[in-house]
Amino acid sequence: MRDRRYVIVCNEHSGMFRGTLLFWGSRTEDGQERSFGGYTSDIDNCEIYSENEVKEKGYYFPKYYDGMTWEEFRGYDDILIEPEYLERLGYKQMRVCYKP
């Protein structure tokens, strides 16, 4: 089993609402091929990756480290992060209902 604990945050594009993050992919099960396409603001449905899976796919994103500032985090177009560290950067999870 691979160590799936990272999400990829896309800072290059804006989320649906000001201040929301965009995450890569759609959640898959352990035995399925990882999703590297599309974006979502829903952390519960975005893909979760291992560091090796990302590298095997040919991506070399920086990884969040403890003590990284919000400005440093936002300075990368795409970055690997463990979801629990998002709160350290000031992000909170919210539930949204909307009518498109």
N, C-alpha and C positions, 0 to 999 in steps of 0.2 A: 504494500500500500504506500502510496506517495503522500508526502506531508503537505496536504492542501490546507493552507492557512492564509493565503494572500488574496486580496482583490487588487485590481488595477484601476486606479483613478485616472480619468482623462481630464486634465486641467486645460487642455487646449480649446475645448468647446464648453459652452454654458449649458447648465441643466434647464429644466422647464421653468423653474422659478429662481429668482436671484438668490445666490448663496447655496443652491443645491449642487451636489456633486454628480458627476456621470461616472458610472462603472462599466467596465468592459463585459461583454458576453451575457449569456443566459445560463443559469444554473444547470449543471449536469450531475449525474450520479457517478460514483467512483469508477465504474466499469465502462463509462462512455467517453468518447473523444471530447476534449475540452472545447468550449466555445470561445473563439477569439474574434467574433464579429458582432457588431451592433453595440448599442449603449443602453443603459437603463439608470434611472436614479433610485431604483428599488434595491437596497442592499440585501434584502432577503431573497431576491431572485437573480442577482448578478452571479457571474461565475466566480468560483473559488479555485485558485491555482496553487501548485507547489512552485517553488523557485525553479526547480529543474524543468518542469513542463514549459515554463515561459522561455527559458534558455534553449530548450530543444526545438521550440518553434521559431527560434532565430531572433528573439527579442532580448534586449539587454537594458532593461529599465533600472533606474536608480531605486534603491529600497529605503523606505522611511527608517530612520534610526531615532532612538530615544534622545530627546534634546533638540531635534530638528525644529526650527521655527516654522510658523505658518507661512511666512514669506518664502522660506526655502522650499517647503512642500509645494506651494503654488507655483514656484518658479520652474518646475518640470512639466513638460507637456503630458507625460504619462509617468506614473510612479506606483511601485508595489507597496502595499501597506497591509498590516494585519488590522482587521476592522476595529478591534478594541482600542487601537491607538488614535482613531479618528476623534474620539472624545477629548483626548489630550490636546488636540489641535483646536478644540472649541466647537466641533460639530455635534449636533444632537439629531437623533432619529425622530421623525414625525410621520404620522399617518395622514394621507391626503385622499379625499374624495372629490372628484370633479366630473363635470359633464363636458365632454369635448364638443 
